[in-house]
Amino acid sequence: MDEMRMWIGEPRFDLAHLAHVELITPTLDESVRFFTEFLGLIESDRKGNSVYLRGWDDYAHHTLKLTAGPVPKMEHFAFRVTSPEALDRCVAEVEKAGLGIGWIDGDEGHGRAYRFRTPDGHVVELIWDIEWYQPTPETKPALKNQASRFPARGCNLRRLDHINLFAVDVRACRVALQETLGMRFTEGIVFDDGSEKGAWLTSNNKGYEVAITEDATGTPARFHHVCYAVDTREEVLRAADIAIEFGAPIEYGPHKHAIQQTVFLYVIEPGGHRVEIGCPGARLVVAPDWKPIIWSQAERQRGQAWGLQTVATFHTHGTPPVK
């Protein structure tokens, strides 16, 4: 595969979408309150020391799993594939690349799953069999074409949108996700020395579902943030007002990213994880021969879309924390 082919990527569509994320938190009760009362996620289940949550229009049993643990970290994230055959194809590619961990029996909300590691060490899960969320009388929507009733609580997050991984070697992680899973590279940051500082990838027609950015601490396998989407820019601004009322620490924003153009607000939940409330707008990648938009060092130094400079903690704060 030549370099240009590697960057463009051949559409394969074995992945359907980003399915869920599991975060370890040392403050489980406080984290659950943050995600339900402030952010407006819906609790769908509890088992042992884990709580399963979802946005009001997420169709699956859960998109976020919070698990009690001594140190905040991202335990794993998962993709749903497009068919059982697609799962077999992806597993074969992962094993050929030497990244495989192996099969697990499953979890609440989904069946057996295959796990592997990115070159940086993040754990990824591939699933096909999932449990669709079944509304309760309290969450049953008036319109049957949405997953559950609008909660009218907190920030009213609608759906899981994307995650951002920290990495020591952005290019290695980006190439691995392209080669093994067929993800497409939509935008990136390449500095003057040729080093990749960021990569944005998608498994479908969304602009991106996984971002990979360089960890300034040089620590592998850390997690940057999870983002849930709202419908409008105004809801991002409203989320900032609600954060002040709730006492949730705002790290960055509200503002608009230049890359991918998401209007954003970043907050830190009690366990230490960064969470983005984002309005991605209607940007879709529908061209099968899309060529990545590459941002230069000088362009990134100009800051975000409306001129706000990126805060220093954006390149260092992640989970687990660096001592």
Secondary structure, 3 states (H helix, E strand, C coil): CCHHHHHHCCCCCCEEEEEEEEEEECCHHHHHHHHHHHCCCEEEEEECCEEEEECCCCCECCCEEEEECCCCEEEEEEEEECCHHHHHHHHHHHHHCCCEEEEECCECCECCEEEEECCCCCEEEEECCECECCCCCCCCCCCCCCCCCCCCCCCCCCEEEEEEEEECCHHHHHHHHHHHHCCEEEEEEECCCCCEEEEEEECCCECCCEEEEECCCCCCCCEEEEEEECCCHHHHHHHHHHHHHHCCCEEEEEEECCCCCCEEEEEECCCCCEEEEEECCCCECCCCCCCCEEECHHHHHCCCCCCCCCCHHHHCCCECCCC
